Amino acid sequence: MNRTLPLLLLFVLFISAPLYAADMVPPFTFTDLAGKTYASDTLKGAPLVINVGAHW
């Protein structure tokens, strides 16, 4: 019973996130390590994971 609530919350988070996040993302562009530039409008319909972090 102790592990049920956190697992249920994670499940709800992962199921509900795509329902609202896709419409709320502003247009953006980025360049990969090879120098190729991508725009968010060309990636519509494709899964995209953005990992923004800092190593201090």
Phi and psi restraints in degrees (range 20) as a CNS / XPLOR table:
assign (resid 1 and name C) (resid 2 and name N)
       (resid 2 and name CA) (resid 2 and name C) 1.0 -63.9 20.0 2
assign (resid 2 and name N) (resid 2 and name CA)
       (resid 2 and name C) (resid 3 and name N) 1.0 -37.5 20.0 2
assign (resid 2 and name C) (resid 3 and name N)
       (resid 3 and name CA) (resid 3 and name C) 1.0 -86.9 20.0 2
assign (resid 3 and name N) (resid 3 and name CA)
       (resid 3 and name C) (resid 4 and name N) 1.0 -10.3 20.0 2
assign (resid 3 and name C) (resid 4 and name N)
       (resid 4 and name CA) (resid 4 and name C) 1.0 -67.4 20.0 2
assign (resid 4 and name N) (resid 4 and name CA)
       (resid 4 and name C) (resid 5 and name N) 1.0 -45.4 20.0 2
assign (resid 4 and name C) (resid 5 and name N)
       (resid 5 and name CA) (resid 5 and name C) 1.0 -63.8 20.0 2
assign (resid 5 and name N) (resid 5 and name CA)
       (resid 5 and name C) (resid 6 and name N) 1.0 -49.3 20.0 2
assign (resid 5 and name C) (resid 6 and name N)
       (resid 6 and name CA) (resid 6 and name C) 1.0 -60.6 20.0 2
assign (resid 6 and name N) (resid 6 and name CA)
       (resid 6 and name C) (resid 7 and name N) 1.0 -39.5 20.0 2
assign (resid 6 and name C) (resid 7 and name N)
       (resid 7 and name CA) (resid 7 and name C) 1.0 -65.8 20.0 2
assign (resid 7 and name N) (resid 7 and name CA)
       (resid 7 and name C) (resid 8 and name N) 1.0 -39.6 20.0 2
assign (resid 7 and name C) (resid 8 and name N)
       (resid 8 and name CA) (resid 8 and name C) 1.0 -64.2 20.0 2
assign (resid 8 and name N) (resid 8 and name CA)
       (resid 8 and name C) (resid 9 and name N) 1.0 -41.8 20.0 2
assign (resid 8 and name C) (resid 9 and name N)
       (resid 9 and name CA) (resid 9 and name C) 1.0 -64.5 20.0 2
assign (resid 9 and name N) (resid 9 and name CA)
       (resid 9 and name C) (resid 10 and name N) 1.0 -41.4 20.0 2
assign (resid 9 and name C) (resid 10 and name N)
       (resid 10 and name CA) (resid 10 and name C) 1.0 -62.8 20.0 2
assign (resid 10 and name N) (resid 10 and name CA)
       (resid 10 and name C) (resid 11 and name N) 1.0 -41.6 20.0 2
assign (resid 10 and name C) (resid 11 and name N)
       (resid 11 and name CA) (resid 11 and name C) 1.0 -61.3 20.0 2
assign (resid 11 and name N) (resid 11 and name CA)
       (resid 11 and name C) (resid 12 and name N) 1.0 -45.9 20.0 2
assign (resid 11 and name C) (resid 12 and name N)
       (resid 12 and name CA) (resid 12 and name C) 1.0 -63.7 20.0 2
assign (resid 12 and name N) (resid 12 and name CA)
       (resid 12 and name C) (resid 13 and name N) 1.0 -40.6 20.0 2
assign (resid 12 and name C) (resid 13 and name N)
       (resid 13 and name CA) (resid 13 and name C) 1.0 -60.7 20.0 2
assign (resid 13 and name N) (resid 13 and name CA)
       (resid 13 and name C) (resid 14 and name N) 1.0 -48.5 20.0 2
assign (resid 13 and name C) (resid 14 and name N)
       (resid 14 and name CA) (resid 14 and name C) 1.0 -71.7 20.0 2
assign (resid 14 and name N) (resid 14 and name CA)
       (resid 14 and name C) (resid 15 and name N) 1.0 -29.1 20.0 2
assign (resid 14 and name C) (resid 15 and name N)
       (resid 15 and name CA) (resid 15 and name C) 1.0 -77.0 20.0 2
assign (resid 15 and name N) (resid 15 and name CA)
       (resid 15 and name C) (resid 16 and name N) 1.0 -39.9 20.0 2
assign (resid 15 and name C) (resid 16 and name N)
       (resid 16 and name CA) (resid 16 and name C) 1.0 -85.2 20.0 2
assign (resid 16 and name N) (resid 16 and name CA)
       (resid 16 and name C) (resid 17 and name N) 1.0 -23.8 20.0 2
assign (resid 16 and name C) (resid 17 and name N)
       (resid 17 and name CA) (resid 17 and name C) 1.0 -57.2 20.0 2
assign (resid 17 and name N) (resid 17 and name CA)
       (resid 17 and name C) (resid 18 and name N) 1.0 -48.5 20.0 2
assign (resid 17 and name C) (resid 18 and name N)
       (resid 18 and name CA) (resid 18 and name C) 1.0 -65.8 20.0 2
assign (resid 18 and name N) (resid 18 and name CA)
       (resid 18 and name C) (resid 19 and name N) 1.0 -18.5 20.0 2
assign (resid 18 and name C) (resid 19 and name N)
       (resid 19 and name CA) (resid 19 and name C) 1.0 -69.9 20.0 2
assign (resid 19 and name N) (resid 19 and name CA)
       (resid 19 and name C) (resid 20 and name N) 1.0 -28.8 20.0 2
assign (resid 19 and name C) (resid 20 and name N)
       (resid 20 and name CA) (resid 20 and name C) 1.0 -121.2 20.0 2
assign (resid 20 and name N) (resid 20 and name CA)
       (resid 20 and name C) (resid 21 and name N) 1.0 -22.5 20.0 2
assign (resid 20 and name C) (resid 21 and name N)
       (resid 21 and name CA) (resid 21 and name C) 1.0 -70.5 20.0 2
assign (resid 21 and name N) (resid 21 and name CA)
       (resid 21 and name C) (resid 22 and name N) 1.0 -34.6 20.0 2
assign (resid 21 and name C) (resid 22 and name N)
       (resid 22 and name CA) (resid 22 and name C) 1.0 -64.8 20.0 2
assign (resid 22 and name N) (resid 22 and name CA)
       (resid 22 and name C) (resid 23 and name N) 1.0 -32.5 20.0 2
assign (resid 22 and name C) (resid 23 and name N)
       (resid 23 and name CA) (resid 23 and name C) 1.0 -84.3 20.0 2
assign (resid 23 and name N) (resid 23 and name CA)
       (resid 23 and name C) (resid 24 and name N) 1.0 -12.8 20.0 2
assign (resid 23 and name C) (resid 24 and name N)
       (resid 24 and name CA) (resid 24 and name C) 1.0 -100.7 20.0 2
assign (resid 24 and name N) (resid 24 and name CA)
       (resid 24 and name C) (resid 25 and name N) 1.0 -2.9 20.0 2
assign (resid 24 and name C) (resid 25 and name N)
       (resid 25 and name CA) (resid 25 and name C) 1.0 -81.6 20.0 2
assign (resid 25 and name N) (resid 25 and name CA)
       (resid 25 and name C) (resid 26 and name N) 1.0 124.8 20.0 2
assign (resid 25 and name C) (resid 26 and name N)
       (resid 26 and name CA) (resid 26 and name C) 1.0 -74.1 20.0 2
assign (resid 26 and name N) (resid 26 and name CA)
       (resid 26 and name C) (resid 27 and name N) 1.0 157.4 20.0 2
assign (resid 26 and name C) (resid 27 and name N)
       (resid 27 and name CA) (resid 27 and name C) 1.0 -61.2 20.0 2
assign (resid 27 and name N) (resid 27 and name CA)
       (resid 27 and name C) (resid 28 and name N) 1.0 142.2 20.0 2
assign (resid 27 and name C) (resid 28 and name N)
       (resid 28 and name CA) (resid 28 and name C) 1.0 -151.2 20.0 2
assign (resid 28 and name N) (resid 28 and name CA)
       (resid 28 and name C) (resid 29 and name N) 1.0 163.6 20.0 2
assign (resid 28 and name C) (resid 29 and name N)
       (resid 29 and name CA) (resid 29 and name C) 1.0 -131.1 20.0 2
assign (resid 29 and name N) (resid 29 and name CA)
       (resid 29 and name C) (resid 30 and name N) 1.0 154.3 20.0 2
assign (resid 29 and name C) (resid 30 and name N)
       (resid 30 and name CA) (resid 30 and name C) 1.0 -150.4 20.0 2
assign (resid 30 and name N) (resid 30 and name CA)
       (resid 30 and name C) (resid 31 and name N) 1.0 159.8 20.0 2
assign (resid 30 and name C) (resid 31 and name N)
       (resid 31 and name CA) (resid 31 and name C) 1.0 -118.2 20.0 2
assign (resid 31 and name N) (resid 31 and name CA)
       (resid 31 and name C) (resid 32 and name N) 1.0 130.5 20.0 2
assign (resid 31 and name C) (resid 32 and name N)
       (resid 32 and name CA) (resid 32 and name C) 1.0 -82.6 20.0 2
assign (resid 32 and name N) (resid 32 and name CA)
       (resid 32 and name C) (resid 33 and name N) 1.0 -179.9 20.0 2
assign (resid 32 and name C) (resid 33 and name N)
       (resid 33 and name CA) (resid 33 and name C) 1.0 -66.4 20.0 2
assign (resid 33 and name N) (resid 33 and name CA)
       (resid 33 and name C) (resid 34 and name N) 1.0 -22.6 20.0 2
assign (resid 33 and name C) (resid 34 and name N)
       (resid 34 and name CA) (resid 34 and name C) 1.0 -85.1 20.0 2
assign (resid 34 and name N) (resid 34 and name CA)
       (resid 34 and name C) (resid 35 and name N) 1.0 -5.3 20.0 2
assign (resid 34 and name C) (resid 35 and name N)
       (resid 35 and name CA) (resid 35 and name C) 1.0 95.6 20.0 2
assign (resid 35 and name N) (resid 35 and name CA)
       (resid 35 and name C) (resid 36 and name N) 1.0 1.6 20.0 2
assign (resid 35 and name C) (resid 36 and name N)
       (resid 36 and name CA) (resid 36 and name C) 1.0 -80.5 20.0 2
assign (resid 36 and name N) (resid 36 and name CA)
       (resid 36 and name C) (resid 37 and name N) 1.0 133.1 20.0 2
assign (resid 36 and name C) (resid 37 and name N)
       (resid 37 and name CA) (resid 37 and name C) 1.0 -97.8 20.0 2
assign (resid 37 and name N) (resid 37 and name CA)
       (resid 37 and name C) (resid 38 and name N) 1.0 136.2 20.0 2
assign (resid 37 and name C) (resid 38 and name N)
       (resid 38 and name CA) (resid 38 and name C) 1.0 -120.4 20.0 2
assign (resid 38 and name N) (resid 38 and name CA)
       (resid 38 and name C) (resid 39 and name N) 1.0 147.0 20.0 2
assign (resid 38 and name C) (resid 39 and name N)
       (resid 39 and name CA) (resid 39 and name C) 1.0 -117.3 20.0 2
assign (resid 39 and name N) (resid 39 and name CA)
       (resid 39 and name C) (resid 40 and name N) 1.0 147.5 20.0 2
assign (resid 39 and name C) (resid 40 and name N)
       (resid 40 and name CA) (resid 40 and name C) 1.0 -63.4 20.0 2
assign (resid 40 and name N) (resid 40 and name CA)
       (resid 40 and name C) (resid 41 and name N) 1.0 -30.6 20.0 2
assign (resid 40 and name C) (resid 41 and name N)
       (resid 41 and name CA) (resid 41 and name C) 1.0 -70.2 20.0 2
assign (resid 41 and name N) (resid 41 and name CA)
       (resid 41 and name C) (resid 42 and name N) 1.0 -22.2 20.0 2
assign (resid 41 and name C) (resid 42 and name N)
       (resid 42 and name CA) (resid 42 and name C) 1.0 -82.9 20.0 2
assign (resid 42 and name N) (resid 42 and name CA)
       (resid 42 and name C) (resid 43 and name N) 1.0 -11.2 20.0 2
assign (resid 42 and name C) (resid 43 and name N)
       (resid 43 and name CA) (resid 43 and name C) 1.0 -101.4 20.0 2
assign (resid 43 and name N) (resid 43 and name CA)
       (resid 43 and name C) (resid 44 and name N) 1.0 7.0 20.0 2
assign (resid 43 and name C) (resid 44 and name N)
       (resid 44 and name CA) (resid 44 and name C) 1.0 -60.1 20.0 2
assign (resid 44 and name N) (resid 44 and name CA)
       (resid 44 and name C) (resid 45 and name N) 1.0 134.1 20.0 2
assign (resid 44 and name C) (resid 45 and name N)
       (resid 45 and name CA) (resid 45 and name C) 1.0 89.1 20.0 2
assign (resid 45 and name N) (resid 45 and name CA)
       (resid 45 and name C) (resid 46 and name N) 1.0 -11.5 20.0 2
assign (resid 45 and name C) (resid 46 and name N)
       (resid 46 and name CA) (resid 46 and name C) 1.0 -100.0 20.0 2
assign (resid 46 and name N) (resid 46 and name CA)
       (resid 46 and name C) (resid 47 and name N) 1.0 142.1 20.0 2
assign (resid 46 and name C) (resid 47 and name N)
       (resid 47 and name CA) (resid 47 and name C) 1.0 -66.9 20.0 2
assign (resid 47 and name N) (resid 47 and name CA)
       (resid 47 and name C) (resid 48 and name N) 1.0 140.7 20.0 2
assign (resid 47 and name C) (resid 48 and name N)
       (resid 48 and name CA) (resid 48 and name C) 1.0 -141.2 20.0 2
assign (resid 48 and name N) (resid 48 and name CA)
       (resid 48 and name C) (resid 49 and name N) 1.0 127.4 20.0 2
assign (resid 48 and name C) (resid 49 and name N)
       (resid 49 and name CA) (resid 49 and name C) 1.0 -115.5 20.0 2
assign (resid 49 and name N) (resid 49 and name CA)
       (resid 49 and name C) (resid 50 and name N) 1.0 123.2 20.0 2
assign (resid 49 and name C) (resid 50 and name N)
       (resid 50 and name CA) (resid 50 and name C) 1.0 -110.0 20.0 2
assign (resid 50 and name N) (resid 50 and name CA)
       (resid 50 and name C) (resid 51 and name N) 1.0 119.8 20.0 2
assign (resid 50 and name C) (resid 51 and name N)
       (resid 51 and name CA) (resid 51 and name C) 1.0 -109.5 20.0 2
assign (resid 51 and name N) (resid 51 and name CA)
       (resid 51 and name C) (resid 52 and name N) 1.0 104.7 20.0 2
assign (resid 51 and name C) (resid 52 and name N)
       (resid 52 and name CA) (resid 52 and name C) 1.0 -107.7 20.0 2
assign (resid 52 and name N) (resid 52 and name CA)
       (resid 52 and name C) (resid 53 and name N) 1.0 118.8 20.0 2
assign (resid 52 and name C) (resid 53 and name N)
       (resid 53 and name CA) (resid 53 and name C) 1.0 -155.5 20.0 2
assign (resid 53 and name N) (resid 53 and name CA)
       (resid 53 and name C) (resid 54 and name N) 1.0 170.8 20.0 2
assign (resid 53 and name C) (resid 54 and name N)
       (resid 54 and name CA) (resid 54 and name C) 1.0 -135.7 20.0 2
assign (resid 54 and name N) (resid 54 and name CA)
       (resid 54 and name C) (resid 55 and name N) 1.0 139.9 20.0 2
assign (resid 54 and name C) (resid 55 and name N)
       (resid 55 and name CA) (resid 55 and name C) 1.0 -107.7 20.0 2
assign (resid 55 and name N) (resid 55 and name CA)
       (resid 55 and name C) (resid 56 and name N) 1.0 108.7 20.0 2
